């Protein structure tokens, strides 16, 4: 089941102010924060990369693959507090290395 467009619109409401954006990918969405990949939205669920920061903020979150063949991510079960979600995504982005620049062919 692919993620619903309405879900993504609701997800992005207010989060764009925090540098959060999404990019469609095979019916689902990759989540970026400050130009770093921080997670995925699959089947109307938010999954974030497992980092020390995300584990500290979501200590009891289940570790599940967002899609078949993917490595485990943390499932964000409570999407009711978007300020917390914004803080979580920012903290995950802060803990990740800067993206490598790609060489043009």
BELKA-V976649 format. One record per run of one state. SS is the DSSP state (a for helix, b for strand, c for the rest). FROM is the first residue (numbers start at 1). TO is the last residue. If there is no record, write none. Layout:
SS_FROM_TO + SS_FROM_TO
//
This chain:
c_1_4 + a_5_12 + c_13_15 + a_16_18 + c_19_19 + b_20_25 + c_26_27 + b_28_33 + c_34_35 + b_36_42 + c_43_44 + b_45_48 + c_49_51 + a_52_57 + c_58_62 + b_63_65 + c_66_71 + b_72_76 + c_77_81 + a_82_95 + c_96_105
//
